[in-house]
Amino acid sequence: MSDVIERPVMSLEAEIIAYEAMLEELTRHHLGKFVVIKDNNLIGAFDTFETAAAVAVRAFGRGPYLIRQVGAPIVQLPASVLYNPSVATAL
């Protein structure tokens, strides 16, 4: 059971590393946009979090994938807080 929990976290860490490697380029071209990173690739840049989340959920289900607003301070949420994909699929 712990492997199921740990695997997405490890993958998300890889997405964070990919985001940080892309940050200079993202800042030049997508400042203020919400970007989706999956499998070390930029999937897209969106005007709202809701749109980014809807695209990510449709394409990848529950994830893991990373959604960040380029240039915004990093917000740390408790592990118990999860994004509800049913909200995104309604968009």
C-alpha positions in Angstrom: 0.0 0.0 0.0 2.8 2.4 0.8 4.2 2.0 -2.7 0.9 3.3 -4.2 1.2 6.4 -2.0 4.9 7.0 -2.5 5.1 6.6 -6.3 2.9 9.7 -7.1 4.9 11.8 -4.7 8.2 10.7 -6.3 6.8 11.5 -9.7 5.6 14.9 -8.6 9.1 15.7 -7.3 10.3 14.9 -10.8 7.7 17.3 -12.3 8.9 20.0 -9.8 12.5 19.5 -10.9 11.4 19.8 -14.6 9.5 23.0 -13.8 12.5 24.5 -12.1 14.7 23.6 -15.1 12.2 25.3 -17.4 11.6 28.3 -15.2 13.7 30.8 -17.1 12.0 30.0 -20.4 8.6 29.8 -18.8 9.1 33.2 -17.2 10.0 34.7 -20.6 7.0 33.3 -22.4 4.3 32.5 -19.9 4.7 34.8 -16.9 1.4 34.8 -14.9 0.0 31.8 -16.7 -0.8 28.5 -15.1 1.3 25.7 -16.6 0.8 22.0 -16.6 3.9 19.8 -16.4 3.7 16.0 -16.9 6.5 13.5 -17.6 9.0 16.4 -17.7 7.1 18.1 -20.5 5.2 21.4 -20.7 1.7 20.4 -21.6 0.3 23.9 -21.9 0.0 27.4 -20.4 -3.5 28.6 -19.4 -5.0 31.9 -18.1 -6.7 30.3 -15.1 -6.0 27.5 -12.7 -9.5 26.0 -13.4 -8.7 25.7 -17.1 -5.3 24.2 -16.5 -6.8 21.7 -14.0 -9.6 20.8 -16.4 -7.2 20.1 -19.2 -4.9 18.1 -16.9 -7.7 16.0 -15.4 -9.2 15.2 -18.9 -5.8 14.2 -20.2 -4.3 12.4 -17.2 -7.0 11.7 -14.7 -5.9 12.1 -11.1 -2.3 12.6 -12.0 0.3 13.1 -10.8 1.0 16.3 -12.7 2.1 19.7 -11.7 0.1 22.9 -12.1 2.0 26.1 -11.2 1.5 29.8 -11.9 4.7 31.1 -13.4 6.1 33.9 -11.3 3.8 33.3 -8.3 5.2 32.4 -4.9 5.1 28.7 -4.1 2.1 27.8 -1.8 2.6 24.8 0.4 -0.6 22.9 1.1 -0.9 20.1 3.6 -0.8 16.6 2.2 -4.4 16.1 3.2 -5.6 18.8 0.7 -6.4 17.3 -2.7 -7.7 18.9 -5.8 -11.2 17.6 -6.6 -11.3 16.5 -10.3 -15.1 16.4 -10.4 -15.0 20.2 -10.3 -12.6 20.4 -13.2 -14.5 18.1 -15.4 -17.6 20.3 -15.1 -15.8 23.1 -16.9 
